[in-house]
Amino acid sequence: NAGVTQTPKFQVLKTGQSMTLQCAQDMNHEYMSWYRQDPGMGLRLIHYSVGAGITDQGEVPNGYNVSRSTTEDFPLRLLSAAPSQTSVYFCASSQGNEKLFFGSGTQLSVL
Amino acid sequence: SQQGEEDPQALSIQEGENATMNCSYKTSINNLQWYRQNSGRGLVHLILIRSNEREKHSGRLRVTLDTSKKSSSLLITASRAADTASYFCATPWSQGNLIFGKGTKLSVKP
């Protein structure tokens, strides 16, 4: 059972570079979301999706784009990376808001 | 704009002791959840308590909810070194999403 799979696990970018963090789930969950975790800040919601073709902004959406073309995949795009986006990123999926399943995270450093 | 705030921020105990963590939240909720995060890993769901429940048990975990005080507590009994982790409370925010507190870092010493 794969659950929620995130790739890559680690990434180093230079300021201004772009990249996509991948997230896939095999549980047929409708809801998917991206969080970032910074020291002392807990988890903050970036973007979320309630189904294929439907996305919306969370608490800290600036600098990030998402799309949801299939139920399984929910990639997070950084169009022009900034040092402030250095963080650990978690993808999660669920059938509702009663139990979220998390991926193992992507540790991103922007130099 | 964190909904939940855990207290204490850090807790260090000996194996076999009980660990209690508290969570306060701001707005009305229909459920409150607790998650565990081992170092460098993703969060894992531990337990959910609904707004019409006052107490819930799962193995060595006991969760209470006081909606009048907007607070919850997580008790881990007879703690083990393997319980060393960060613990987060979370409440529903929007469709399929939760708002998390900043967490309590628990260290259980052998």
Interface residues (C-beta under 8 A of the other chain):
Chain A: V4 E30 Y31 M32 S33 Y35 G40 M41 G42 L43 L45 Y48 V50 D56 G58 E59 F90 A92 S94 Q95 G96 N97 E98 K99 L100 F101 F102 G103 S104 G105
Chain B: S1 Q2 N31 Q33 Y35 G40 R41 G42 L43 V44 H45 L48 F88 A90 P92 W93 S94 Q95 G96 N97 L98 I99 F100 G101 K102 G103
